[in-house]
Amino acid sequence: MEIPSFNQLIEQSIIKNWDLDALTDYKGATLQYHDVARKIEKLHIMFENSGVVKGDKIALCGRNSANWATAFLATLTYGAVAVPILHEFTPDQVHNIVNHSEAKLLFVGDVVATTIDPSKMPLLEGIIYIPDYSLVISRTDKLTYAREHLNEMYGHKFPKYFRKEHVSYYTEQSPDELALINYTSGTTGFSKGVMIPYRALWSNYEFAMTVIGRDHIKPGANTLSILPMAHMYGMAFEFIFEFLHGCHIFYLTRVPSPAIIAQAFSDIRPAIIIAVPLVIEKIIKKKVFPKIQNNRMRLLLNMPVISKKVKEKICEQVVNAFGGNFYEVIIGGAAFNQEVEQFLKSIDFPYTVGYGATECAPIICYHDWKNFATGSCGRAALNMEVKIDSPNPANIPGEILARGTNVMLGYYKNDEATAETLDKDGWYHTGDLGTMDYDGNVFIKGRSKNMLLGASGQNIYPEEIEDKLNSMAMVVESVVVQRNEKLVALIFPDYDEAKSMGLSNDDLLKIMEQNRVEINQTLPAYCKITAIELREEEFAKTPKKSIKRFLYT
């Protein structure tokens, strides 16, 4: 397979889309593609004159913004290795990642700048403030000089003005060259640095172009970035694909509440929506369910003659809640609540569920919404092979294995973890369990490391029980744990709803007991819940919004 230079694709997009809008901070300033090019050029001058060489690591930690995206592009096109860090990480985690990756420079956002401790990152030569690229700290005279004389040097290099023909970027030497190191959210409590080569970035872009870019999204289209760019899912499908395709990307810059997201959808009317289940579930549960869960609607939905029309009307409302202008909603990153999924399917809503991992930058499985099998997460994506490690993949769950152009080089400075995850034939062992039907659709059955063993050796997948629980009365979220071979459900109830209905804690406990009796009627004996415990606050989550199970087991 002939793999083109990824950095040349960045160069070509900037030249081709020179006068189009590129990056906008929602309710703030817009950069056009030529503005991005000019900023990249200035950052390159700063890197060069402060002694950054090809292959040096440059870390970025801050909320999504146009300047974050530009600093990332500048890092790659200079030939340095980017280390994106989730801004939700604690200061200690940030220090650890900066030190472990041996980053030379660190770009920080406004909040992160105030929480980190530079003295705990002795290898850094400088910290750069993302909003205006000023120096928070400089530990070398070269860097201080380069930043102070930046405009002068820039003027000297481009005495007339900066034009398309000046755009010329570093070309990677091989598709296997390291582009970035992405530290996993690490639900096990320990992050690993995933080494992502240029070929994986290109392959994920080529996949997105093939499935949606060429037929459904035109250059110049609006898109909305909700997921953190420091996470591969947001990076690949809310930033890189759109930027290389000439789209106009809007960043929500602040913590996106459901109200802000809903407002942004109607203002921006994005051409594609990439989301984690949590965002979709919140909008459906708060905005849509209350309207249709009354007796009149239930009655209409049960009348075959009328229900089709009613469903079309409901679908139209749901589509409008997301801006009314998108080809499809792609959901990934965590398990999808089955009640919400069945509802979306029943009204013919254009959604699909994908499956990926940081180690595959990220896509492994996907299928277009028109042919998507409910409950699955699609089929092997372009340039990827997927198999189930099981004697009978259609019926007996086994570990999901993936191989192809998207797969990482390994974990940075961790040969042991690499050897456990990548086998000699190039298969990446996902640690997830699934089945695959005869059409190649993959169904996830849980993470192998979350699997519990029943008293007689039965496999219990807590996620499947939690998914049912999460659809029951007054349940916001749950974690099922095992204590002395008995299953206990930890539940965070809907306290807001309880308060508005004047329910006491005792009432909540009675409702939960009723839920327990009901759910047990649907579960095999070895999966039955023996007790329910209420929690005062939400469960702690990784930046990808999956619950940190290890804290509760």
C-alpha positions in Angstrom: 0.0 0.0 0.0 1.4 3.4 -1.0 1.1 5.7 2.0 1.6 9.4 1.2 3.3 11.9 3.5 0.9 13.1 6.2 2.7 16.4 6.7 2.4 17.1 2.9 -1.4 16.5 3.3 -1.4 19.3 6.0 0.6 21.5 3.6 -1.7 20.8 0.6 -4.9 21.5 2.7 -3.5 24.9 3.9 -2.6 25.9 0.3 -5.8 24.7 -1.3 -8.1 26.2 1.4 -6.0 29.4 1.9 -8.9 31.8 2.2 -11.5 29.5 3.9 -12.4 29.7 7.6 -10.5 27.0 9.4 -10.7 27.2 13.2 -13.1 29.2 15.4 -13.3 29.5 19.2 -17.1 29.5 19.6 -18.3 33.0 20.4 -14.7 34.2 19.8 -12.2 34.7 17.0 -11.8 32.8 13.7 -8.6 31.8 12.0 -8.6 31.2 8.3 -6.3 28.6 6.8 -3.7 31.3 5.9 -3.8 32.6 9.5 -3.0 29.1 10.7 -0.1 28.9 8.3 1.3 32.2 9.5 1.1 31.1 13.1 2.7 27.8 12.3 5.5 29.7 10.6 6.1 31.8 13.7 6.2 28.8 16.0 8.7 27.1 13.6 10.9 30.1 13.9 10.6 30.0 17.7 11.3 26.2 17.8 14.4 26.5 15.5 15.9 29.5 17.3 15.4 27.9 20.7 17.2 24.7 19.8 14.4 22.3 19.2 15.5 19.6 16.8 13.6 17.0 14.8 12.4 14.2 17.0 12.2 16.3 20.2 9.0 16.0 22.2 6.6 18.9 22.6 3.7 18.5 25.0 0.3 20.3 24.9 -2.1 20.5 27.8 -5.2 22.7 27.7 -8.8 22.9 26.7 -9.6 22.7 23.0 -9.0 25.9 21.1 -7.8 27.2 17.7 -4.4 28.0 19.2 -4.1 24.5 20.7 -4.8 23.0 17.2 -2.3 25.3 15.6 0.5 24.4 18.1 -0.2 20.7 17.4 0.1 21.2 13.6 3.2 23.3 14.1 4.8 20.5 16.1 4.2 17.8 13.5 5.1 19.9 10.5 8.4 20.9 12.2 9.3 17.2 12.6 9.0 17.2 16.4 6.9 14.6 18.3 3.6 15.8 19.8 2.6 14.7 23.3 -1.1 15.8 23.8 -2.1 15.6 27.4 -5.8 15.7 28.6 -6.4 18.9 30.5 -8.6 16.9 33.0 -5.5 15.1 34.3 -4.3 16.1 37.8 -1.2 18.2 38.0 0.8 15.1 39.2 -0.4 13.2 36.2 0.7 16.1 33.9 4.1 16.2 35.6 4.5 12.4 35.2 3.7 12.5 31.5 5.9 15.5 30.7 8.8 13.8 32.5 8.2 10.3 31.2 7.9 11.6 27.6 11.1 13.8 28.1 9.2 16.8 26.6 11.4 19.8 25.8 8.6 22.3 25.6 5.1 22.4 27.1 2.2 24.4 25.8 -0.4 25.1 28.5 -4.0 26.5 28.6 -5.2 29.2 31.0 -6.4 26.9 33.7 -3.5 24.3 33.5 -1.0 27.2 33.7 -2.1 28.0 37.2 -2.2 24.4 38.6 1.1 22.8 37.4 4.4 23.1 39.3 7.3 23.8 36.8 9.9 22.7 39.5 8.5 19.2 39.2 9.3 19.1 35.5 13.1 19.6 35.4 13.7 18.5 31.8 11.5 21.3 30.3 13.3 24.2 28.6 10.1 26.3 28.5 6.4 26.5 29.1 4.4 28.4 26.5 0.9 29.9 27.1 -1.6 28.7 24.5 -3.8 31.8 24.3 -1.1 34.1 23.0 2.1 31.9 22.8 3.8 34.0 25.4 6.4 32.4 27.7 5.2 31.3 31.2 8.7 30.2 32.0 11.9 30.0 30.0 15.0 28.1 31.2 17.3 29.0 28.3 18.5 32.3 26.9 17.9 31.0 23.4 14.2 30.5 24.0 13.8 33.9 25.7 15.6 35.6 22.8 13.6 33.8 20.2 10.3 34.8 21.7 11.3 38.4 22.3 12.5 38.8 18.7 10.0 36.6 17.0 8.2 39.3 15.0 11.5 40.8 13.9 12.8 37.4 12.7 9.6 36.7 11.0 9.7 40.0 9.2 13.3 39.3 8.2 12.4 35.9 6.7 9.4 37.3 4.8 10.2 40.9 4.0 7.2 41.4 1.6 4.5 39.2 3.1 3.8 35.6 3.7 2.3 33.7 0.7 1.2 30.2 -0.3 4.5 29.4 -1.9 6.3 29.9 1.4 4.5 27.0 3.0 6.9 24.1 3.1 6.9 21.5 5.8 9.0 18.7 7.1 8.3 15.4 5.3 8.5 12.3 7.5 11.1 9.8 6.3 8.9 6.8 6.6 5.2 6.0 7.3 6.4 4.2 10.5 8.0 7.4 11.9 6.7 8.4 15.3 4.2 11.3 15.1 2.8 11.5 18.6 2.7 9.8 21.9 -0.8 9.6 23.4 -1.1 8.7 27.1 -4.2 6.5 27.7 -6.7 7.6 30.3 -5.6 4.5 32.1 -8.6 3.1 33.9 -6.2 0.8 35.7 -4.8 3.8 37.4 -1.6 3.8 35.3 -1.2 5.5 32.0 0.8 4.1 29.1 2.3 6.2 26.3 0.9 4.9 23.0 3.4 5.6 20.1 1.4 6.6 17.1 3.2 6.6 13.7 2.3 8.9 10.8 0.8 5.9 8.9 -1.9 5.5 11.6 -2.8 9.2 11.4 -3.0 8.9 7.6 -5.0 5.7 7.7 -7.6 7.1 10.1 -7.9 10.2 7.8 -8.2 8.0 4.7 -10.9 6.0 6.4 -12.9 9.1 7.3 -12.6 10.4 3.8 -13.8 7.1 2.3 -16.9 6.7 4.6 -18.0 10.3 4.9 -15.7 12.8 3.4 -16.0 12.2 -0.3 -19.8 11.8 -0.5 -21.4 13.5 2.5 -19.2 16.4 3.7 -18.0 19.2 1.5 -14.9 21.4 2.1 -16.1 24.6 3.9 -18.7 22.6 5.9 -19.1 23.5 9.6 -18.2 21.0 12.3 -18.2 21.1 16.1 -15.4 19.8 18.3 -16.8 18.6 21.7 -14.4 15.8 22.6 -10.9 16.7 23.8 -8.3 16.8 21.0 -5.9 15.2 23.4 -7.9 12.1 23.1 -7.4 10.1 19.8 -11.2 9.9 19.0 -11.6 13.7 19.1 -8.1 14.2 17.5 -8.8 12.0 14.5 -12.4 12.7 13.7 -13.2 16.2 15.0 -9.9 17.8 14.0 -7.4 16.0 11.7 -10.0 14.7 9.1 -11.9 18.0 9.0 -8.7 20.2 8.8 -7.2 18.1 5.9 -10.6 18.2 4.2 -11.0 22.0 4.3 -13.8 22.2 6.9 -14.5 24.9 9.4 -14.0 23.6 12.9 -15.7 25.3 16.0 -14.2 24.8 19.5 -16.4 25.0 22.6 -13.3 26.2 24.6 -15.3 26.0 27.9 -16.6 23.0 29.8 -19.6 22.1 27.6 -22.8 21.7 29.6 -25.7 20.1 27.7 -27.4 23.5 27.4 -24.3 25.0 25.7 -23.9 22.0 23.5 -27.6 22.3 22.4 -27.1 26.0 21.7 -24.0 25.3 19.7 -25.7 22.6 17.6 -28.4 25.1 16.6 -25.9 28.0 15.9 -23.3 25.9 14.0 -25.5 23.2 12.4 -22.6 20.8 12.0 -22.3 18.5 9.0 -21.3 15.5 11.1 -21.6 14.8 14.8 -19.0 12.7 16.7 -20.0 12.0 20.3 -19.6 9.8 23.3 -22.9 8.1 24.5 -23.1 10.4 27.5 -23.7 13.5 25.4 -26.4 11.8 23.3 -28.1 10.1 26.2 -28.3 13.4 28.2 -29.9 15.3 25.3 -32.4 12.4 24.5 -33.3 11.8 28.2 -33.7 15.5 29.0 -35.1 16.9 25.8 -36.9 14.1 24.0 -38.2 11.4 26.5 -40.3 13.8 28.6 -42.2 14.8 25.4 -43.0 11.3 24.3 -43.5 9.5 27.6 -47.0 10.7 28.2 -50.1 8.5 27.8 -51.3 10.3 24.6 -48.0 9.7 22.8 -47.8 6.1 24.0 -51.3 5.5 22.6 -50.4 7.0 19.2 -47.2 5.0 19.0 -49.1 1.8 19.5 -51.4 2.5 16.6 -49.8 0.9 13.5 -51.7 3.3 11.1 -50.5 6.5 12.9 -47.2 5.4 14.5 -45.1 5.8 11.4 -46.1 9.4 11.0 -45.6 10.1 14.7 -42.2 8.5 14.6 -41.2 10.6 11.6 -42.3 13.7 13.6 -40.3 12.6 16.6 -37.2 11.8 14.5 -37.5 15.3 12.9 -37.5 16.8 16.5 -34.5 14.8 17.5 -32.6 15.7 14.3 -33.3 19.4 15.0 -32.0 19.1 18.5 -28.6 18.3 16.9 -28.8 21.2 14.4 -30.7 19.5 11.6 -27.9 19.5 9.1 -25.8 16.4 9.7 -25.3 13.3 7.7 -25.1 11.0 10.7 -24.2 10.8 14.4 -21.2 8.6 15.1 -21.1 7.3 18.7 -18.1 5.7 20.3 -15.8 5.7 23.2 -18.0 3.8 25.7 -21.0 1.5 25.8 -24.3 2.9 24.6 -27.4 2.6 26.8 -29.7 0.1 25.1 -33.0 1.8 25.9 -31.7 5.0 24.1 -30.3 2.9 21.2 -33.6 1.0 20.7 -35.5 4.3 20.8 -33.2 5.9 18.1 -33.5 2.7 16.0 -37.3 2.7 16.3 -37.6 6.3 14.9 -35.0 5.6 12.1 -32.6 8.2 13.5 -29.3 8.4 11.5 -26.8 7.1 14.0 -24.1 4.5 14.1 -21.8 3.1 16.8 -18.1 2.7 16.1 -15.4 1.0 18.1 -11.8 2.0 18.6 -8.8 2.3 20.9 -6.0 4.8 21.4 -3.7 2.0 20.2 -5.3 2.2 16.8 -5.4 6.0 16.6 -8.4 5.1 17.1 -10.7 3.3 14.6 -11.1 -0.5 14.6 -14.8 -1.0 13.6 -17.5 1.1 11.9 -20.5 0.8 9.6 -22.6 3.4 7.9 -25.9 4.2 9.7 -28.0 2.9 6.8 -26.6 -0.7 7.1 -25.6 -0.6 10.7 -26.7 -3.7 12.9 -28.3 -2.6 16.1 -26.4 -3.4 19.2 -23.1 -3.9 17.2 -20.2 -1.5 16.8 -19.8 -2.0 13.1 -17.4 -4.1 11.0 -13.6 -4.0 10.5 -12.7 -0.5 9.3 -10.7 0.4 6.1 -7.1 -0.9 6.3 -8.0 -3.1 9.4 -8.6 -6.8 10.0 -10.6 -7.9 13.1 -10.9 -11.4 14.6 -12.4 -12.9 17.7 -10.1 -15.2 19.7 -12.7 -17.9 20.3 -13.5 -21.4 19.0 -16.9 -20.2 17.9 -16.8 -16.4 17.4 -20.5 -16.0 16.6 -21.7 -17.5 19.9 -18.8 -17.7 22.4 -17.2 -14.4 23.3 -13.5 -14.1 22.9 -10.9 -11.3 23.0 -11.2 -8.9 20.1 -7.9 -8.7 18.1 -7.1 -6.1 15.5 -4.3 -5.8 12.9 -3.5 -3.2 10.2 -2.3 0.2 9.2 -3.9 1.9 12.3 -2.0 -0.1 14.9 0.5 1.6 17.2 4.3 1.1 17.2 4.1 0.1 20.9 4.2 1.8 24.3 6.9 4.4 24.9 9.8 3.0 27.1 7.6 0.0 28.1 8.7 -3.1 26.1 7.0 -5.4 28.6 3.5 -3.9 28.1 4.1 -3.8 24.3 5.0 -7.5 24.2 1.8 -8.3 26.2 -0.4 -6.3 23.8 1.2 -6.7 20.3 1.9 -10.3 19.3 4.5 -11.5 16.8 2.0 -11.6 14.0 1.1 -7.9 14.5 -2.3 -8.5 16.2 -3.2 -5.9 18.8 -4.9 -7.5 21.8 -7.7 -5.1 22.8 -8.5 -6.6 26.2 -12.2 -6.3 25.1 -14.5 -9.3 24.7 -16.9 -9.7 21.8 -18.6 -11.9 19.3 -18.8 -11.5 15.5 -21.7 -12.6 13.4 -21.4 -14.1 9.9 -21.6 -10.7 8.3 -18.6 -9.5 10.2 -20.5 -7.3 12.7 -18.8 -7.1 16.0 -20.7 -7.1 19.3 -18.9 -6.0 22.5 -19.5 -8.1 25.6 -17.4 -6.2 28.0 -13.7 -5.8 28.9 -12.0 -9.0 29.8 -10.4 -7.4 32.8 -13.8 -6.3 34.1 -15.3 -9.8 33.7 -16.4 -11.4 37.0 -16.6 -15.1 37.7 -19.8 -16.6 39.1 -19.7 -19.1 41.9 -19.7 -22.0 39.5 -17.2 -20.4 37.1 -19.8 -18.6 34.9 -18.7 -15.4 33.1 -20.5 -12.3 34.4 -20.2 -9.1 32.4 -21.0 -6.3 34.8 -21.6 -3.7 32.0 -24.5 -5.7 30.7 -26.3 -5.6 34.1 -25.4 -1.9 34.5 -26.8 -1.1 31.1 -30.2 -2.6 32.3 -30.0 -0.8 35.6 -29.2 2.5 34.0 -32.6 2.4 32.2 -34.6 1.9 35.4 -36.5 4.4 37.5 -34.4 7.1 39.2 -31.0 5.5 38.2 -28.4 7.9 36.8 -25.5 5.5 36.8 -24.3 2.3 38.4 -21.4 0.0 39.0 -21.9 -3.7 39.8 -19.2 -5.2 42.1 -18.6 -8.7 43.6 -18.4 -9.2 47.3 -18.0 -12.7 48.7 -19.3 -14.2 45.5 -22.4 -12.0 45.7 -23.2 -9.1 43.3 -23.9 -5.7 44.8 -25.1 -2.7 42.7 -23.7 0.7 43.7 -26.1 3.3 42.3 -25.9 7.1 42.0 -29.7 8.0 41.9 -31.3 11.1 40.2 -31.3 13.3 43.3 -32.5 16.4 41.3 -35.6 14.5 40.2 -36.2 13.0 43.7 -36.1 16.5 45.1 -38.5 17.9 42.6 -40.9 15.1 43.4 -40.5 15.5 47.1 -39.1 12.0 47.6 -37.0 11.2 50.7 -34.0 8.9 50.9 -36.3 6.2 52.2 -38.5 6.6 49.2 -35.4 6.3 46.9 -34.4 3.1 48.7 -37.8 1.6 48.2 -37.7 2.5 44.5 -34.2 0.8 44.2 -35.5 -2.3 46.0 -38.3 -2.5 43.4 -35.7 -2.1 40.6 -33.7 -4.9 42.1 -36.6 -7.2 42.2 -37.5 -6.3 38.6 -34.1 -6.7 37.2 -33.5 -10.0 38.9 -36.5 -11.4 37.0 -34.6 -10.8 33.8 -31.2 -12.2 34.9 -29.8 -15.7 35.2 -29.4 -16.9 38.7 -25.7 -16.3 38.9 -26.1 -12.7 37.8 -28.8 -11.7 40.4 -28.2 -8.6 42.5 -28.3 -9.3 46.2 -28.1 -5.7 47.5 -28.2 -2.1 46.3 -26.2 0.7 47.9 -26.9 4.4 47.1 -24.0 6.7 46.5 -23.9 10.4 47.4 -22.0 11.6 44.4 -21.3 10.6 40.8 -18.7 7.9 40.1 -15.2 9.2 39.3 -14.6 9.0 35.5 -11.7 9.0 33.1 -11.6 11.9 30.6 -13.3 9.5 28.1 -16.2 9.5 30.6 -15.9 5.8 31.4 -16.2 5.0 35.2 -12.9 4.3 37.0 -14.0 0.8 38.1 -10.8 0.0 40.0 -11.8 2.6 42.6 -15.0 0.7 43.5 -14.0 -3.0 43.2 
